[in-house]
Amino acid sequence: MKEIIKLGMILFFISMVAAASLALTYDATIDQIMTQRSIADETARKEVFPAADTFEKASNEKMSELQNINPAIADLYYAISGGNVAGYVIKTKPSGFGGSIDVVTGIDTEGTIMGLRVGNHQETPGLGANAKLPYFYEQYEGLTVNSPIKVSKTIPGENEILAISGATITSAAVTDGVNFIDEIMDHLNK
């Protein structure tokens, strides 16, 4: 009986040391992690709306208004060019095959897609993860969010994209992330 208690205490001590080490590592690296996320977000904004001079984050009130319409709207930035709002950069978080997918979309004030990038995701490597490749996300450029974009498994038609082979759920999720924008367009142009 003493041996079981001794082993239990040793295991408890090892677990405490491991937990404390993880907590200290997290505290030591969280600032750097947040800085890297901020840099990645800024890079994505520039890639999806290259014509913008600067980006202005939407107010908390505006974000609350948009998230009441669709909770998958994660972020909104105004793309400023020549001192005027030229469009918007919107991050949505639709559900894919492996979980939430970060979809960053740049649109002009008329609803035309300027660019799209896929950020953090848990999609299957070699299948759904291919949504981060240019051959997939470049299909969205020039399409409009004023009518739903559809996913085709064969030859895409007007306002359609070609699904990633073997990853139709991921393709549909990214497209849903873009289509969420149509729900909020009236509120963006106010």
Summary of the structure (lengths in Angstrom):
residues: 190
radius of gyration: 21.3
end to end distance: 72.8
largest distance: 77.7
contacts: 570
relative contact order: 0.12
helix: 47%
strand: 23%
